[in-house]
Amino acid sequence: MCLPNVARAVVTYNVLSFGAKGDGVRDSTGPFLKAWASACSSTQSTTIYMPKGRYLLKNVEFRGPCKSKIKVQIDGTLVAPMDYNAVGKSRSWIFFIKVNRVSVVGGTLDAKGSSFWSCRKSRSNCPVGARSIMFNWANDIVISSLTSINSQLMHLVINSCNNVMVSNVKIIAPDDSPNTDGIHVQGSTDVTIKGCNIRTGDDCVSIGPGTSGLWMERIQCGPGHGVSIGSLAREYNEAGVENVTLINSDFIGSDNGLRIKSWARPSVGFVKKILFQNIVMKNTSGVKISDVTYKNIVGTSATKVAVTFDCSPTTPCTSIMLQDVKLNYHNNTPQSLCKNIRGITRGVIRPNSCL
């Protein structure tokens, strides 16, 4: 006897059914946690649905492991309290931990970070600050069509995760907002970031130790500090960074372009197998790299020195390749600066190579 395959229905949990209020005034933290508890305990695939409205949330932790796949569909806006201490005393605002097969789709996160930045700038007695949305020890994660504005610190953190897809995410904060990295990846493998528009006050994408298999494409960066690997070598026994690729991306008015940053101290960490390719830079103030292939880079520099290789005299940069680099500075040829580096060039190189 043969029975037809019948798709199991997806169970939907509407946060309004758990008491959430979309007025942006009444606290919806409790109802959101109740909806998560129901979804996490379900043996069927579930959707947690947040309809249009503004939902006031304090620090919230969505903890796994859960029994089945969960989709968090946000059609509204999640807003933090006006008092930055309400979420700033914790290191994260929205925290997913030890979850698998979770997707977060759509919606806006408004962390209302401006008063926290003012506190930091005035050197007052400020809390540590919160990252807007953070994934720790998570696998098979999708983050799609999400907008994050005015995070207190980093907007999206992917830490100790495996198989993560970030697509069509928009991140917005003023260019003078401190430490508001767009996306930070650390200790994670097989992460893809594509089709994202990042305008912030720090790195558009920052890459920490232990990152392997990071693919980035169609990134629009600026204002911001560019795409940075590091800072590295904070610790002696530090995991390396390898197999990082960035292609087909634009940097517009970013303080830096592509950087690898390291403290000048001993470490067993390493950086290898890095590729930056098909990058357009407009009014970008410098390119600082090491141990990478730098291919088909065109655009304009905001500073006379457009390419900087500043490497340690004790551990010089090696195996650097420049291929078809064409940068201008106010319609003139810019300069390049090299310290303690060995490498090769191919094709047209402007400014003249200092390798």
C-alpha positions as CSV (number, residue, x, y, z in Angstrom):
1,M,0.0,0.0,0.0
2,C,1.4,3.4,-1.1
3,L,0.5,6.6,0.6
4,P,1.1,10.0,-1.1
5,N,3.6,12.3,0.5
6,V,1.8,14.9,2.5
7,A,3.6,18.1,3.4
8,R,3.4,18.9,7.1
9,A,1.7,22.2,7.7
10,V,3.6,25.0,9.2
11,V,2.3,26.2,12.6
12,T,2.1,30.0,12.9
13,Y,2.3,31.8,16.2
14,N,1.2,35.4,16.0
15,V,2.8,37.5,18.8
16,L,-0.5,39.4,19.2
17,S,-2.1,36.2,20.4
18,F,0.4,36.1,23.3
19,G,-0.3,39.7,24.3
20,A,2.2,41.7,22.3
21,K,1.1,45.3,21.6
22,G,2.2,47.1,18.4
23,D,1.9,50.6,19.8
24,G,5.6,51.0,20.6
25,V,4.8,52.0,24.2
26,R,3.8,48.8,26.1
27,D,6.5,46.2,26.7
28,S,6.2,43.2,24.4
29,T,9.2,41.3,25.7
30,G,7.2,38.8,27.7
31,P,4.8,37.9,24.8
32,F,7.7,37.5,22.4
33,L,9.3,35.0,24.8
34,K,6.1,33.1,25.1
35,A,5.7,32.8,21.4
36,W,9.3,31.6,21.1
37,A,8.7,29.0,23.8
38,S,5.8,27.6,21.9
39,A,7.6,27.5,18.6
40,C,10.8,26.0,20.1
41,S,8.9,23.2,21.7
42,S,6.9,22.3,18.6
43,T,7.8,19.2,16.6
44,Q,6.5,20.9,13.4
45,S,8.1,23.7,11.5
46,T,6.8,27.0,12.9
47,T,6.6,30.7,12.0
48,I,6.6,33.4,14.7
49,Y,4.7,36.2,13.0
50,M,5.1,39.9,14.0
51,P,2.6,41.9,12.1
52,K,2.8,45.6,11.2
53,G,3.3,47.8,14.2
54,R,6.0,49.0,16.6
55,Y,6.9,46.5,19.3
56,L,8.8,47.7,22.4
57,L,11.4,45.2,23.4
58,K,13.9,45.1,26.3
59,N,16.8,42.6,26.2
60,V,15.4,39.3,24.9
61,E,17.1,35.9,24.6
62,F,15.9,33.3,22.2
63,R,17.5,30.1,23.4
64,G,17.7,26.7,21.9
65,P,18.1,23.9,21.0
66,C,14.6,23.7,19.5
67,K,12.7,20.7,18.1
68,S,12.1,21.9,14.6
69,K,12.7,24.7,12.1
70,I,11.6,28.2,13.0
71,K,11.0,31.2,10.8
72,V,10.7,34.6,12.5
73,Q,8.7,36.8,10.1
74,I,8.9,40.5,11.0
75,D,6.5,42.8,9.2
76,G,6.8,45.5,11.8
77,T,9.5,47.4,13.7
78,L,11.1,46.2,16.9
79,V,12.1,49.3,19.0
80,A,14.4,49.5,22.1
81,P,13.5,51.7,25.1
82,M,14.5,55.3,24.9
83,D,16.6,54.9,28.1
84,Y,19.8,53.4,26.8
85,N,20.5,51.7,30.2
86,A,17.5,49.4,29.6
87,V,19.3,47.3,27.1
88,G,22.9,48.8,27.3
89,K,23.8,47.0,30.5
90,S,23.8,43.7,28.6
91,R,26.0,43.0,25.6
92,S,23.1,42.2,23.3
93,W,19.6,43.5,22.6
94,I,18.2,40.5,20.6
95,F,20.1,37.3,21.3
96,F,19.8,33.9,19.6
97,I,21.9,31.3,21.3
98,K,22.3,27.5,20.5
99,V,19.7,27.5,17.8
100,N,19.6,25.6,14.5
101,R,17.6,26.1,11.4
102,V,16.3,29.6,12.3
103,S,15.5,32.3,9.7
104,V,14.8,36.0,10.5
105,V,13.0,37.6,7.6
106,G,12.0,41.2,7.0
107,G,11.3,44.0,9.4
108,T,13.3,46.8,11.1
109,L,15.3,46.9,14.3
110,D,15.5,50.4,15.8
111,A,17.9,50.4,18.7
112,K,17.7,54.1,19.4
113,G,21.4,54.3,20.0
114,S,22.0,58.1,19.7
115,S,21.7,58.8,23.4
116,F,24.2,56.0,24.1
117,W,26.7,57.4,21.6
118,S,26.4,60.8,23.3
119,C,27.1,59.2,26.6
120,R,30.2,57.5,25.2
121,K,31.5,60.7,23.6
122,S,31.1,62.7,26.8
123,R,33.1,60.0,28.7
124,S,30.3,59.7,31.3
125,N,29.6,56.6,33.4
126,C,28.0,54.6,30.5
127,P,26.9,51.0,30.3
128,V,28.9,48.5,28.2
129,G,26.4,48.9,25.3
130,A,24.4,46.3,23.3
131,R,24.8,44.8,19.9
132,S,21.4,44.9,18.2
133,I,21.1,41.2,17.1
134,M,23.5,38.5,17.9
135,F,23.8,34.8,17.0
136,N,26.0,32.6,19.2
137,W,26.7,28.9,18.7
138,A,24.1,28.6,15.9
139,N,23.9,26.5,12.7
140,D,21.9,26.8,9.5
141,I,20.8,30.4,9.9
142,V,19.2,32.8,7.4
143,I,18.9,36.5,7.9
144,S,17.1,38.2,5.0
145,S,15.6,41.6,4.1
146,L,16.2,42.9,7.6
147,T,16.9,46.6,8.3
148,S,18.9,47.7,11.4
149,I,19.2,51.3,12.4
150,N,21.1,53.1,15.1
151,S,22.5,50.2,17.0
152,Q,24.3,51.1,20.3
153,L,27.3,49.1,19.1
154,M,27.6,46.4,16.4
155,H,24.4,45.8,14.4
156,L,24.7,42.1,13.5
157,V,27.1,39.7,15.2
158,I,27.7,36.1,14.0
159,N,29.8,34.4,16.6
160,S,30.8,30.7,16.7
161,C,28.3,29.8,14.0
162,N,28.2,27.5,11.0
163,N,26.4,27.8,7.6
164,V,24.9,31.3,7.8
165,M,23.3,33.3,4.9
166,V,22.9,37.0,5.2
167,S,21.2,38.6,2.2
168,N,19.6,41.9,1.3
169,V,20.2,43.4,4.7
170,K,20.3,47.2,5.2
171,I,22.3,48.8,8.0
172,I,22.1,52.5,8.8
173,A,23.9,54.6,11.4
174,P,25.5,58.1,11.2
175,D,29.1,58.2,10.1
176,D,30.2,59.6,13.5
177,S,28.5,56.9,15.5
178,P,31.3,55.1,17.4
179,N,31.8,51.3,17.2
180,T,28.7,50.6,15.1
181,D,30.2,47.9,12.9
182,G,27.6,46.7,10.4
183,I,28.2,43.0,10.4
184,H,30.8,41.3,12.6
185,V,31.8,37.6,11.9
186,Q,34.1,35.7,14.3
187,G,34.8,32.1,15.1
188,S,32.5,31.0,12.3
189,T,32.6,28.9,9.2
190,D,30.7,29.0,5.9
191,V,29.2,32.4,6.2
192,T,27.8,34.2,3.1
193,I,27.0,37.9,3.0
194,K,25.4,39.2,-0.2
195,G,23.4,42.1,-1.6
196,C,23.8,44.2,1.6
197,N,23.9,48.0,1.9
198,I,25.9,49.2,4.9
199,R,26.2,52.8,6.0
200,T,27.6,53.2,9.5
201,G,30.2,54.7,11.8
202,D,32.7,51.8,11.9
203,D,33.6,48.8,9.7
204,C,31.0,47.8,7.2
205,V,32.1,44.3,7.8
206,S,34.6,43.3,10.5
207,I,36.1,39.8,10.5
208,G,37.5,38.4,13.7
209,P,39.8,35.4,14.6
210,G,38.6,31.9,13.8
211,T,36.7,32.9,10.7
212,S,36.9,30.5,7.7
213,G,35.0,30.2,4.5
214,L,33.5,33.8,4.4
215,W,32.0,34.8,1.0
216,M,30.9,38.4,0.4
217,E,29.5,39.8,-2.8
218,R,27.6,42.8,-3.9
219,I,28.3,44.8,-0.8
220,Q,27.7,48.6,-0.9
221,C,29.8,50.1,1.8
222,G,30.0,53.8,2.9
223,P,30.1,55.8,4.9
224,G,32.1,53.5,7.2
225,H,35.6,52.1,7.7
226,G,35.5,49.6,4.9
227,V,35.9,45.8,5.2
228,S,38.4,44.9,7.9
229,I,40.1,41.7,9.0
230,G,41.0,42.2,12.6
231,S,42.2,43.5,14.8
232,L,44.2,40.3,15.2
233,A,46.9,39.1,17.6
234,R,45.1,40.3,20.8
235,E,46.0,36.9,22.2
236,Y,49.0,34.6,21.6
237,N,47.0,31.5,21.1
238,E,44.5,32.9,18.6
239,A,42.8,31.2,15.8
240,G,43.6,32.2,12.2
241,V,41.5,33.7,9.4
242,E,41.4,32.0,6.0
243,N,39.4,31.5,2.8
244,V,37.8,35.0,2.8
245,T,36.5,36.4,-0.5
246,L,35.0,39.8,-1.4
247,I,33.8,40.4,-5.0
248,N,31.8,42.8,-7.0
249,S,31.4,45.4,-4.3
250,D,31.4,49.2,-4.1
251,F,33.0,51.5,-1.5
252,I,31.6,55.1,-1.6
253,G,33.1,57.6,0.8
254,S,34.4,55.1,3.3
255,D,37.3,56.0,5.5
256,N,39.2,52.9,4.4
257,G,38.8,50.3,1.7
258,L,40.2,46.9,2.5
259,R,42.3,46.3,5.6
260,I,44.0,43.6,7.6
261,K,44.7,44.9,11.1
262,S,47.0,43.3,13.6
263,W,48.5,44.2,16.9
264,A,52.3,44.3,16.9
265,R,52.8,41.4,19.2
266,P,53.6,37.7,18.9
267,S,50.7,35.3,18.0
268,V,50.2,31.9,16.5
269,G,47.3,33.3,14.5
270,F,47.5,33.7,10.7
271,V,45.7,35.2,7.7
272,K,45.8,33.4,4.4
273,K,43.8,32.7,1.2
274,I,42.2,36.1,0.9
275,L,40.8,37.4,-2.3
276,F,39.5,40.9,-3.1
277,Q,38.2,41.1,-6.7
278,N,36.2,43.5,-8.8
279,I,36.0,46.3,-6.3
280,V,35.0,49.9,-7.2
281,M,36.1,52.7,-4.8
282,K,34.9,56.3,-4.9
283,N,36.4,58.9,-2.6
284,T,37.9,56.2,-0.3
285,S,40.9,57.1,1.8
286,G,43.3,54.3,1.5
287,V,43.8,50.6,1.1
288,K,45.8,48.7,3.8
289,I,46.2,45.0,3.1
290,S,48.5,42.0,3.8
291,D,48.7,38.4,2.6
292,V,46.0,38.9,-0.1
293,T,45.4,38.8,-3.8
294,Y,44.1,42.2,-4.9
295,K,42.6,42.0,-8.4
296,N,40.7,44.3,-10.7
297,I,40.3,47.3,-8.3
298,V,39.2,50.6,-9.9
299,G,38.1,54.0,-8.6
300,T,39.2,57.1,-6.7
301,S,41.1,57.8,-3.5
302,A,40.3,60.5,-1.1
303,T,44.0,60.8,-0.1
304,K,47.1,61.2,-2.1
305,V,48.5,57.9,-0.8
306,A,46.0,55.4,-2.2
307,V,47.7,52.1,-1.4
308,T,49.4,51.4,1.9
309,F,51.3,48.3,2.9
310,D,52.5,48.8,6.4
311,C,53.8,45.5,7.7
312,S,55.9,44.5,10.7
313,P,59.7,44.4,10.3
314,T,59.8,41.2,12.3
315,T,57.0,39.4,10.4
316,P,56.9,41.1,7.0
317,C,54.0,40.6,4.6
318,T,54.6,38.0,1.9
319,S,52.9,36.5,-1.1
320,I,51.1,39.7,-2.0
321,M,49.8,40.0,-5.6
322,L,48.5,43.2,-7.2
323,Q,46.7,42.6,-10.6
324,D,45.0,45.4,-12.6
325,V,44.7,48.1,-10.0
326,K,43.6,51.5,-11.3
327,L,43.1,54.3,-8.8
328,N,43.1,58.0,-9.3
329,Y,43.4,61.0,-6.9
330,H,41.6,64.2,-8.1
331,N,42.4,63.2,-11.7
332,N,46.0,62.7,-10.9
333,T,48.1,59.7,-10.2
334,P,48.2,58.9,-6.5
335,Q,51.1,57.4,-4.5
336,S,51.7,54.1,-2.9
337,L,53.7,53.3,0.3
338,C,55.4,50.0,1.2
339,K,57.1,48.9,4.4
340,N,58.4,45.4,4.9
341,I,56.6,43.6,2.1
342,R,57.3,41.2,-0.7
343,G,55.1,40.5,-3.6
344,I,54.4,40.6,-7.3
345,T,52.4,42.6,-9.8
346,R,50.5,41.8,-13.0
347,G,48.8,44.0,-15.6
348,V,48.3,47.7,-15.2
349,I,49.1,49.1,-11.7
350,R,48.2,52.7,-10.8
351,P,49.7,54.1,-8.6
352,N,53.0,52.7,-9.5
353,S,53.7,49.6,-7.4
354,C,56.1,49.9,-4.5
355,L,56.5,46.2,-4.1
